[in-house]
Amino acid sequence: MFIDTAEIEIKAGNGGNGLVSFRREKYIPDGGPDGGDGGKGGSVIFKVDKNLTTLMDFRYKKIYTAQNGGDGRAKKCSGKNGENLTVLVPAGTIVRDKETGKIIVDLSEEGEEFVAAKGGNGGWGNVHFATPTRRAPKFAKNGLKGEERTVVLELKLIADVGLVGFPNVGKSTLLSRVSDARPKIADYHFTTLEPNLGVVDAGEGKSFVIADIPGLIEGAHEGVGLGHEFLRHIERTRLIIHVADISGIEGRDPAEDFEKINNELALYSEKLADTPQIVAANKSDIIQDEEKAENFREYIKEKGLKLFEISAATGAGVRELMLYTASVLETLEPVKVYESDFVPEEEKEEEPFTITRDGDVFVVEGPLVEKLFGSVNFDDDESMGYFERTLRREGVIDALREMGAGEGSTVRMDETEFDFVE
C-alpha cells in the first residue's frame, strides 16, 4: 500500500529539574549548596532514509516522544541528558505544522536531518543561587518543557520526469520498458493506484528518475477519485512526458484526452501548467483511425511540442524518446525544494507577560510567569525574595500599577493568588 500523508504528534523531552542539596560530609556539618543542574531533554529529529518509499509506518504509530532529561544530583552532578528520538522518513517528505498549515521543512536529500521539536533546557541547581549574602539557597529551577506540536507529513515523489495521461494509455508499460521498475500492468480502465519510480540509463554515465504517475481523470484537481494524491507527486518533476493513445482502438480522441489532462494540471497548480512537456504518442504500431492520428500530430505541432511516436509494447521509438528526454533535463533547473515559511515558537516576538482583568482579579500570564514558578520555593523566604525582585526587575509590578492595582488587590499567577503590596 502506498501512503503519502500522515498526521502525528511529536513531543520533545522536558528538561530535568535542578536539585536543592547541601554538602554534607564528616566534620563539615554546614556545607554550602551542591545541587546539580537538570539534564537537557531529548529532541525529535526527522531524518531521510533512502530505503523508505511510503509513510505507511505512521499509520500505526501516531505519537513520538523523546526522552526527558534527568534531574540534577548532589555534589554538583548534572542530570543525564535525554536521548534524541530520530524519526525516519522517505526522501521528498514535507513537514507541515497542522495548526498553521505552514511548511516547517522539506526533506529531500539522503541522510538529511532536521530538529522538528527541541528538548527543554535543564533547570539550575541551587548552587547557582548562592551569593555572599545568601549562602544556603533553598530553591532551584525546574527544567523547561520540550516543544510539542502536531505535524502533517506529506510525501511528494522526487523524480526528474513524470509520466501523465489517461488510464490505460501505456504509462506503466513504458516505465517497465525503460527501467528496472516492475509496475503491475493490466488492461483496465481505472488506474494504477500507486506511483512507481524507475531509473533510466541514458548512456555515457547519464541517468534520471522517472515516475509513472497514476492515470488522471476529469475532476482530479478537485480531488475526484484520488486526484489530489496523484497530482501532488507531479509537482516535483522537472519535465512531463505526456503519454497519449494514438491507436484509436477504444474510439477515443487523443487530442481531446491531451487537452483534458492539461486542463486538470493547470487547475491544480500554475507550476504544473508551466512544466515543460514532451508528447509520447503510444500504440503507434496498431493505429486504427489514421484520421484522428493525423489530427493529433497536427494538434501537437501547433502547440510547439516535441512529438515521439512510440510503441511501449514493442520498444519502437522508446530509446529515441529517452535520449531526447535526457538532453532536455540537462537544460532544466534541479528539483525544487520547498522553502520553510514556518517560524518556531522561540523565534516569535512574544511578550514576556500579559496582564488582564478577571473581575477584580489581575491575571498575570506568559513565559516569564511559567519560568519563574518553576524556580521558586514559596515556603522559603529567600526564594520569595528572589521571586519579588524578579517581578520588579521585569516590570510586572509597574505594569500592575498602570492597570490600576493597589494595596490589597488580588493578583493571580499560575492559578495562585497573591495580595498586591506596595
Secondary structure, DSSP 8 states (H G I E B T S, - for coil): ----EEEEEEE----------B--BTTBTT--B----------EEEEE-TT----GGGGT--EEE-------BTTTB-------EEEEE-TTEEEEETTT--EEEEE-STT-EEEEE--------GGGG--SS-SS-----------EEEEEEEE----SEEEE-STTSSHHHHHHHHSS------S-SS--SS-EEEEEEEETTEEEEEEE-----TTGGGTSTTHHHHHHHHTT-SEEEEEEE-S-TTS--HHHHHHHHHHHHHHH-HHHHHS-EEEEEE-GGG-S-HHHHHHHHHHHHHHT-EEEE--TTT-TTHHHHHHHHHHHHTTS------------GGGS---S-EEEEETTEEEEESHHHHHHHTS--TT-HHHHHHHHHHHHHTTHHHHHHHTT--TT-EEEETTEEEE---
